[in-house]
Amino acid sequence: MIDIKLIRESPDLVRENIRKKGQEGKVGLVDRVVELDLKWRKEKKRVDDLKHERNKISESINVLMKSGKKSEAKGLIIEAKAIPGKIDKVEARALKLAGEIKEIMLKLPNMMDALVPLGKDESGNVEIEKIGETKVPSYEIFNHVELAEKLGGLDLESARKTSGQGFYFLKGDVARLHSAILNYARDFMIEKGFEYVVPPFMIRGDVVTGVMSFEEMGVMMYKVEGEDLYLIGTSEHSMIGMFKDRTLKKGNLPVAMTSYSPCFRKEKGAHGIEERGFFRVHQFEKQEMIVVCEPEKSYDWYEKMLGFTVEFFRSLDIPVRKLECCSGDLADLKAKSCDVEAWSPRQKKYFEVGSCSNLTDAQSRRLGIRINCGKGNYFAHTLNNTVVASPRALIAVMENNQLKDGSVKVPKVLWSYMGGVKKIGGSDEH
C-alpha cells in the first residue's frame, strides 16, 4: 500500500505508475481516492472544530460558574451536552470514508523502482546476467519424470488416486536427494548469518491481505473452510506476518531470517510435456529468506540476497541466469523483482527456480510494521527471496548431473546430507 500523501501531492505520478504496469482499469481509482480523501479531511476538520467549540464553551461555563452566574451558564451547559453527539456522527462518517479509502488503496500497486524495465508481460523480462557454463551432453537427457521413475523415486499414479493431479510421491534416494537439497539450503543460509525459523503453515485473512494483493490471493491461496485460516503459498507470508503491528528498534535492524515450509498453491499440475510431473504442482517445499530493514538499506539487501541464491545454485554446479521482471510482470506489492533461472540441458533453456523481491514499505503499511529511531516512527522495508524451492531444484540437480546410463551424480556439497551416497542409480552408488 502506498502513502496517501503521494496521491495528494503527486496523483499523476501514481497514475503513470499504474499505466506502466498495464492496469489502465485502476487509474480511475486514484481519482476516487482524491475525492474521498477531500471529504475525509473535511469531516476531520469538522471534528476538530466541534472539539474546539466544546472546549471554548467549557471554559465559558467555568468562568460563569466561578462568577456565580449559574443561570447564564445553563444555556451553555445544554449546548455543550449536544456537542458529543454531533462529534460521534461526524466521526462515524469520517471512519466510513477512511474504510472506503483503505479498501481502494489496497488495490493500487506499489510504486515501482525507476529502473524497472517496461513491458506488457513476462515476455518483456530482461536478462541481466548468465553465470556458469551451460552444457548439453551428447547423450539423451531424460525428462525428469522418466528419469525419476527409472530411478524408482517417483509415483504419480498413486498420488493421483490419493490427491489428484498436481501431486506426487517421491521415494528412496530421489526423495532423499530432495530433502538433502533443502537441508543444505538451511545450513547455507545459517552460515550467511540468517536466523533459522520454522513458521506456521496457516495464517489469518488479515495477514494474507497484508502480504499480498487481492488478485494474488484469489489465484494462489487455499482457504480452510469455515475458519479464518489460509494455507501459505510461501513461508514469506507468515514470516512477514510475524512483525504485524510491531514497532522495531532501529538498533535491532536488520532482521534477517531463513525459513523452511511446505507451500500450497492453486496452480495447475500440468502445462505441456516439460511441465508434466512435479514441475508445477499444488504442493512443494521451500527454503526462504526474508529481511526487514531500514528504507535506505533495502536495495543493498536486495542485491545481497539475490547473490546468495546464485551462489547456492552455483555451489551445486548448476548454471543460472538472472532475469529482471518488467513492469507488466511485477506483482502489485513489489517495487523491484528478479527471477533466478536454472539451466535445463534437456530443454536447452533456463527455467525459474526462485525470485528475489524488494517490496519497500508496501507490506509494512498494510501490516503496521514500524521502526522507532528515538525521534518518531516510520515504516520498515521488507524483502523476500527464494533460497531454493524443491522439487524444481531437484529437477535442476537431476538434469545437470545425469550420466549416460541414466544415473545421477550427487553434487559434492550434498554428500554428507545423503549419508555418503555419491550417485543414484547405476552401479557403485555409495
matplotlib code that plots the C-alpha trace (Angstrom):
import matplotlib.pyplot as plt

x = [0.0, 1.4, 1.5, -1.7, 0.5, 1.8, -1.7, -2.4, 0.8, 1.6, -1.5, -0.2, 2.9, 0.7, -1.4, 1.7, 2.9, -0.4, -0.3, 3.3, 2.0, -0.7, -3.5, -5.4, -8.6, -7.2, -6.3, -9.8, -9.3, -6.7, -9.4, -11.8, -9.2, -8.6, -12.4, -12.9, -9.8, -11.1, -14.4, -12.5, -10.3, -13.4, -15.0, -11.8, -11.7, -15.4, -14.5, -11.6, -13.8, -16.5, -13.9, -12.5, -16.1, -16.7, -13.5, -14.4, -17.9, -16.5, -14.1, -17.0, -19.1, -16.3, -15.9, -19.6, -19.9, -16.9, -18.6, -21.9, -23.8, -25.3, -28.4, -26.4, -24.3, -27.4, -27.8, -24.2, -24.4, -27.3, -25.3, -22.2, -24.1, -25.3, -21.7, -20.5, -23.5, -22.5, -18.9, -19.9, -21.9, -19.1, -16.5, -18.7, -18.8, -15.0, -14.5, -16.6, -14.7, -11.4, -12.5, -13.5, -10.2, -8.2, -10.2, -9.3, -5.7, -5.2, -6.0, -3.4, 0.1, 3.2, 5.4, 8.0, 11.7, 12.7, 15.0, 12.3, 12.1, 8.8, 6.9, 3.4, 4.0, 6.8, 7.9, 9.3, 11.5, 15.2, 18.2, 20.8, 23.5, 24.3, 26.5, 28.2, 28.9, 25.8, 26.4, 24.3, 25.6, 26.0, 23.7, 19.9, 18.8, 15.6, 12.6, 12.6, 9.5, 11.1, 14.3, 12.8, 10.6, 13.6, 15.4, 12.4, 11.9, 8.5, 4.9, 2.5, -0.3, -0.7, -0.6, -3.5, -5.5, -4.8, -4.8, -5.5, -3.5, -0.6, 0.7, 3.4, 5.1, 8.9, 10.7, 14.0, 17.2, 15.3, 13.3, 16.5, 18.1, 15.1, 15.5, 19.2, 18.9, 16.6, 18.7, 21.8, 19.9, 19.0, 22.7, 23.9, 21.7, 22.6, 26.2, 25.3, 24.1, 20.4, 18.3, 16.6, 12.8, 10.0, 6.8, 3.1, 1.9, -1.5, -2.3, -5.3, -7.0, -5.7, -2.2, -2.9, -4.2, -1.2, 1.4, -0.2, -2.7, -6.3, -5.6, -2.7, -4.8, -7.6, -5.3, -2.9, -4.4, -6.3, -8.8, -9.7, -13.5, -15.3, -12.3, -10.3, -7.2, -5.3, -2.6, 0.6, 1.8, 5.3, 6.8, 7.3, 3.6, 3.8, 7.4, 6.5, 3.2, 5.3, 6.0, 2.4, 1.6, 5.2, 7.5, 11.1, 14.0, 16.4, 19.4, 17.9, 17.8, 18.2, 16.2, 17.5, 15.7, 15.6, 12.6, 11.5, 7.9, 5.7, 3.9, 0.4, -0.8, -3.8, -1.8, -2.3, -0.2, 0.5, 1.2, 2.7, 5.1, 8.0, 5.9, 4.3, 5.1, 6.4, 7.5, 4.3, 2.4, -0.1, 2.4, 6.1, 8.8, 10.9, 13.7, 13.0, 14.9, 13.3, 14.8, 13.2, 15.4, 15.9, 14.5, 17.9, 19.4, 16.7, 18.3, 21.7, 20.0, 18.2, 21.5, 23.0, 20.0, 19.9, 23.6, 23.0, 20.6, 23.0, 25.9, 23.7, 22.9, 26.5, 27.7, 25.6, 27.4, 24.1, 24.4, 21.9, 20.8, 19.2, 16.1, 14.6, 10.8, 9.4, 6.6, 3.8, 5.1, 5.8, 3.3, 1.4, 3.3, 6.8, 8.9, 11.6, 12.0, 14.4, 13.9, 16.7, 16.5, 18.4, 19.8, 17.9, 20.2, 17.1, 15.1, 18.2, 16.8, 16.5, 13.6, 12.6, 13.7, 13.4, 12.6, 14.0, 11.8, 12.0, 8.6, 9.8, 7.2, 4.1, 3.7, 4.8, 2.0, -0.6, 0.6, 1.8, 5.5, 7.3, 10.8, 11.4, 14.6, 14.0, 12.6, 9.5, 8.3, 8.4, 7.7, 10.2, 11.1, 10.6, 12.3, 12.0, 13.9, 13.8, 16.9, 15.6, 12.2, 12.0, 11.1, 12.1, 15.6, 15.5, 14.8, 17.7, 20.1, 19.0, 19.1, 22.5, 24.1, 22.5, 25.0, 24.8, 23.5, 20.6, 22.2, 22.6, 25.7, 25.1, 26.8, 29.7, 28.1, 25.2, 27.2, 27.1, 23.3, 22.9, 24.8, 27.7, 25.7, 27.5, 25.4, 21.8, 21.1, 23.7, 26.4, 28.7, 26.1, 28.0]
y = [0.0, 3.4, 6.5, 8.6, 11.7, 10.7, 10.7, 14.1, 15.7, 13.7, 11.9, 12.0, 10.1, 7.4, 7.2, 6.9, 4.0, 2.2, 2.7, 1.3, -1.8, -2.2, -1.7, 1.1, 0.0, 1.1, 4.6, 5.9, 4.6, 7.4, 10.0, 8.2, 8.3, 12.0, 12.7, 10.6, 12.0, 15.5, 14.5, 12.7, 15.7, 18.0, 15.6, 15.5, 19.3, 19.4, 17.1, 19.3, 22.4, 20.8, 19.8, 23.3, 24.7, 22.3, 23.4, 27.1, 26.5, 24.6, 27.5, 29.9, 27.8, 27.6, 31.4, 31.9, 29.3, 30.9, 34.3, 32.9, 33.4, 29.9, 30.9, 32.3, 29.1, 26.8, 27.6, 26.9, 23.6, 22.4, 23.4, 21.6, 18.4, 18.3, 18.5, 14.9, 13.5, 15.7, 14.6, 11.0, 11.4, 13.2, 10.7, 7.9, 9.5, 10.0, 6.4, 5.2, 7.3, 6.1, 2.5, 3.2, 4.9, 1.9, -0.6, 1.2, 1.9, -1.9, -2.3, 0.2, -1.2, -0.3, 2.4, 0.6, 1.3, 3.8, 1.2, -1.5, -2.3, -1.6, -4.5, -5.9, -9.3, -11.8, -11.7, -8.2, -9.5, -8.6, -10.9, -9.3, -12.0, -15.6, -17.4, -20.7, -22.5, -24.2, -27.8, -30.1, -33.7, -35.8, -38.4, -38.1, -36.4, -38.0, -35.9, -35.5, -37.7, -40.5, -40.2, -40.2, -43.2, -45.1, -44.5, -45.8, -42.4, -41.2, -42.5, -40.1, -42.7, -43.3, -39.6, -39.1, -41.6, -40.1, -36.4, -35.8, -34.0, -31.8, -34.1, -36.7, -39.3, -39.1, -42.3, -43.7, -41.9, -39.4, -38.4, -38.3, -36.0, -33.7, -33.4, -33.1, -30.0, -28.3, -29.3, -27.9, -24.7, -24.3, -24.6, -22.5, -19.6, -20.1, -19.7, -16.4, -15.1, -15.7, -16.9, -20.2, -20.3, -22.9, -20.8, -21.6, -23.1, -21.4, -17.7, -15.5, -13.4, -10.1, -11.3, -12.6, -9.2, -7.6, -9.6, -9.9, -8.3, -9.4, -10.7, -12.9, -14.1, -15.4, -17.1, -18.7, -19.3, -22.2, -21.3, -23.6, -24.0, -22.4, -20.8, -17.6, -19.5, -19.9, -22.4, -20.4, -20.2, -19.4, -19.0, -15.3, -14.9, -16.0, -14.7, -11.1, -11.5, -12.2, -8.5, -7.4, -4.3, -4.2, -1.3, -2.3, -0.5, 1.0, -0.6, -4.1, -3.9, -5.5, -8.7, -11.4, -14.8, -18.0, -20.3, -23.7, -24.6, -26.7, -24.4, -24.8, -23.1, -23.5, -23.5, -26.4, -29.5, -30.0, -27.4, -29.4, -32.3, -30.5, -29.4, -32.8, -34.4, -32.3, -29.0, -27.0, -28.5, -27.7, -28.6, -28.2, -27.3, -24.3, -22.6, -18.8, -15.7, -12.5, -9.2, -6.3, -3.3, 0.5, 2.0, 3.2, -0.3, -2.2, -2.2, -3.2, -6.2, -6.9, -7.3, -9.3, -11.7, -12.2, -13.1, -15.7, -17.7, -17.5, -18.7, -21.5, -22.9, -22.5, -24.5, -27.3, -26.7, -25.6, -22.7, -19.9, -16.6, -13.5, -12.2, -8.9, -8.7, -6.0, -3.7, -5.9, -9.0, -7.3, -8.3, -5.4, -5.1, -5.4, -2.4, -4.5, -8.2, -10.6, -14.2, -16.8, -19.4, -22.7, -24.3, -27.2, -29.3, -31.3, -28.3, -26.2, -23.2, -21.8, -22.3, -20.4, -21.7, -18.6, -15.0, -12.1, -9.1, -5.7, -4.6, -1.4, -0.3, -1.8, -4.7, -2.6, -0.1, -2.9, -4.7, -1.8, -2.7, 0.4, 1.5, 3.6, 5.8, 7.7, 10.7, 9.1, 6.1, 5.3, 2.2, -0.5, -2.0, -5.8, -8.1, -11.8, -14.3, -18.0, -19.8, -22.9, -24.5, -28.2, -30.2, -27.6, -27.6, -31.4, -31.3, -28.9, -31.2, -34.3, -32.9, -31.2, -34.3, -37.0, -39.6, -41.5, -44.6, -42.7, -42.5, -39.2, -37.8, -36.3, -32.9, -32.9, -30.4, -32.9, -36.0, -35.6, -35.0, -38.2, -40.4, -40.7, -41.6, -40.1, -41.5, -42.5, -45.4, -47.5, -49.2, -48.2, -45.8, -45.4]
z = [0.0, -1.0, 1.1, 0.6, 0.8, -2.6, -4.1, -2.5, -3.8, -7.0, -8.3, -11.9, -10.7, -9.3, -12.4, -14.6, -12.4, -12.8, -16.6, -16.8, -15.1, -17.8, -15.3, -17.0, -15.3, -11.9, -13.0, -12.1, -8.5, -8.0, -8.7, -6.3, -3.6, -4.1, -3.9, -0.8, 0.9, 0.5, 2.1, 4.9, 5.6, 5.8, 8.3, 10.3, 10.4, 11.4, 14.3, 15.3, 15.1, 17.3, 19.9, 19.9, 20.2, 23.1, 24.9, 24.5, 25.8, 28.8, 29.6, 29.4, 31.7, 34.2, 34.2, 34.6, 37.4, 39.3, 38.9, 40.4, 37.2, 37.2, 35.3, 32.4, 32.4, 32.0, 28.3, 27.6, 29.5, 27.3, 24.2, 25.5, 26.1, 22.5, 21.1, 21.8, 19.8, 16.9, 17.2, 17.2, 14.0, 12.2, 13.4, 12.1, 8.7, 8.8, 9.8, 7.0, 4.5, 5.9, 5.4, 1.8, 1.1, 2.6, 0.5, -2.7, -1.6, -1.1, -4.8, -6.0, -7.0, -5.1, -6.8, -8.9, -8.8, -11.6, -13.2, -13.7, -17.4, -19.2, -20.7, -21.0, -19.6, -18.8, -22.5, -21.6, -18.8, -19.3, -18.9, -16.6, -16.4, -17.1, -14.5, -15.3, -18.5, -20.0, -21.3, -23.4, -23.3, -26.5, -25.0, -24.4, -21.2, -19.8, -18.9, -15.1, -14.8, -16.9, -15.0, -11.5, -12.4, -13.9, -10.6, -8.6, -7.0, -8.3, -8.2, -9.9, -10.3, -6.6, -6.0, -8.4, -6.5, -3.1, -4.0, -7.7, -10.5, -9.4, -6.5, -6.3, -4.2, -4.0, -2.8, -2.0, -2.9, -5.1, -2.0, 0.0, -2.6, -2.5, 1.3, 1.1, -1.1, 1.4, 4.4, 2.6, 1.8, 5.5, 6.6, 3.7, 5.0, 8.6, 7.6, 6.0, 9.3, 8.9, 11.9, 11.1, 11.7, 11.1, 10.8, 11.0, 7.8, 8.1, 8.5, 9.1, 6.5, 7.7, 7.3, 3.8, 2.7, 4.4, 2.5, -1.0, -3.4, -3.7, -7.2, -6.0, -3.0, -5.3, -7.7, -5.1, -1.7, -0.3, 2.4, 5.3, 5.1, 8.0, 9.5, 9.1, 8.0, 4.8, 3.8, 3.0, -0.6, 0.7, 4.2, 3.5, 4.2, 7.8, 8.3, 7.4, 9.3, 12.4, 12.6, 12.3, 14.4, 15.8, 16.3, 15.9, 17.4, 14.9, 16.7, 16.3, 12.5, 10.1, 10.9, 8.6, 8.8, 6.7, 7.0, 5.9, 5.0, 2.7, 0.3, -1.2, -4.4, -6.7, -9.9, -12.2, -12.2, -15.9, -18.6, -21.5, -21.6, -20.0, -17.1, -16.6, -13.3, -10.5, -12.2, -11.5, -8.6, -5.8, -3.0, -2.7, -0.1, 0.1, 2.0, 2.0, 3.2, 4.5, 5.6, 7.5, 7.3, 7.2, 4.0, 2.8, 3.2, 1.2, -2.2, -0.8, 0.8, -2.5, -4.3, -1.5, -1.2, -4.9, -4.8, -2.1, -4.4, -7.3, -5.1, -3.7, -7.2, -8.4, -5.4, -6.9, -10.2, -11.9, -14.4, -13.8, -15.1, -13.5, -15.3, -14.2, -14.1, -16.3, -15.2, -16.6, -14.8, -11.5, -8.7, -7.2, -3.9, -5.5, -6.3, -8.0, -8.6, -10.3, -11.1, -10.8, -13.5, -13.7, -16.9, -18.4, -20.6, -21.8, -22.9, -23.8, -22.0, -18.5, -16.1, -13.0, -9.6, -7.4, -7.2, -5.2, -4.4, -2.7, -1.5, 0.0, 2.6, 0.8, 3.3, 6.3, 5.6, 5.4, 8.5, 10.6, 10.8, 12.0, 13.1, 16.1, 15.9, 19.1, 17.4, 15.9, 13.9, 10.2, 8.1, 7.6, 4.2, 3.7, 1.2, 0.4, -1.7, -2.6, -1.4, -3.1, -3.9, -4.4, -6.5, -9.1, -7.6, -7.7, -11.4, -12.0, -10.0, -11.7, -15.3, -14.8, -13.2, -15.3, -16.7, -19.9, -18.2, -16.6, -13.2, -11.4, -9.7, -6.3, -6.1, -3.6, -1.2, -0.7, 0.0, 3.8, 3.6, 1.6, 4.1, 1.7, -1.4, -4.3, -7.2, -7.6, -9.9, -11.9, -10.0, -7.1, -5.6, -2.3]

ax = plt.figure().add_subplot(projection="3d")
ax.plot(x, y, z, "-o")
ax.set_aspect("equal")
plt.show()
